[in-house]
Amino acid sequence: MKIKLLEALPILDSRGAWTVEAHISFSDGTRAKASVPQGKSTGSSEARTLPAEAAVRKINGVIAKKAKNREFKNQEMFDEFLLNLDGTANKQRIGANAILATSIAFARATAKSHGVPLWKHIRAIYGLAVPSGRDATRPRLFMNLINGGVHGGSNLDIQEYVIIPKTRTFAEAARIGAEIRSELGTLLARTKGKPATNLGDEGGYAPNFKNNIEPIHMLKMVVKKLGYAKKIDFGMDAAATDIKRFTHKELSALYEKLIREYNIIYLEDPFGEEDFLSFAAFNMRFGKKVWITGDDLTTTNVRRMERAHAEGSVNAVIIKPNQIGSVTEALDAVRAARKYGWKVIASHRSGETNDDFIADFAYGVGADGFKLGAPARGERIAKYNRLLEIENGK
């Protein structure tokens, strides 16, 4: 594909912070755009992002100057061009946000030029067969209904309390999740007052609770009341790097209680981002029934994933393309996870835009799970609605 135009502008994300949006045009007239999300709870090993205005200048200057009127045969070649242009290990020259916005825009334009849905184009790049009939590689939805930690502004130390529907379709999962969220809001308003239904960064409720166990207890009450006990699993993202007031022993005891009494099947970042050995010890004890998942630990970086594999730290991994900076590198991380036999969970970020790329990515790579926040707020709903489109053949 020969690039005729490449330009960028700053736009606002869901927190009202500036991020970058890239626009691309091919010589055949195809046009596409892409914007990138931003995290608040970030791993220190994530690729470096630049301030939005600086990232825009890099796209409009350095990248556009070198890419215009140049032909790229595929995504790998284009992303290699971007990485060579940056020339640093952590994207500090051009910025991971500038690179990713451009990389996604190229992928979206290529899919449009070929006349195929973006998920199908990603699946072809990744090397996964296109399904016929019901797709067994459909990811389960991880719906963050209660926001805590740095995402919630409440007294909760745990960052995310997640329900994971067990359904055959995205539509059924979305319906059940929305119903549970609505009933949870009613319960919170009745027991804690209307301010308890204020929303956190990812669209979940963000009230104060008695302790870090009460949110799961209330979720289980709602699920049981609605008759969905057999259709819902539960999970948590501790984001433990940001938890300062508990000792390692106290955190371990909390997790053990939740696993034992509340049948938690998913636990993300239970310990600090450099504590590979504590992850490994916990994975050894509970990994047969719980997805012990790395995020800040692994940062979609194959080198850190290699270490986590060697240490036996996790049996599942979060994949966030903006942690690493390009579509090709994110796909490489998925391939590495599959080689290690890990579960793969594609994920949004707390600071999102209405760009729905991550939904196509999650479905395209056949992820086991997809974290997309609560079914609330436009930037989260965009991902839910894109999954419904995919399910209906779009």
Secondary structure, DSSP 8 states (H G I E B T S, - for coil): -BEEEEEEEEEE-TTS-EEEEEEEEETTS-EEEEE--B-SS--TTS-----HHHHHHHIIIIIHHHHTT-B--SHHHHHHHHHHHH-STT-TTT-HHHHHHHHHHHHHHHHHHHTS-HHHHHHHHHT-----SS-TT--EEEEEEEE-HHHH-SS-SS-EEEEEE--SSHHHHHHHHHHHHHHHHHHHHHHH-GGGG-B-TTSSB----SSSSHHHHHHHHHHHHHT-TTTEEEEEE--GGG--SS-HHHHHHHHHHHHHHH-EEEEE--S-TT-HHHHHHHHHHHTTTSEEEESTTTTT-HHHHHHHHHHT--SEEEE-HHHH-SHHHHHHHHHHHHHTT-EEEEE--SB--S--HHHHHHHHTT-SEEE---S-SHHHHHHHHHHHHHHTT-
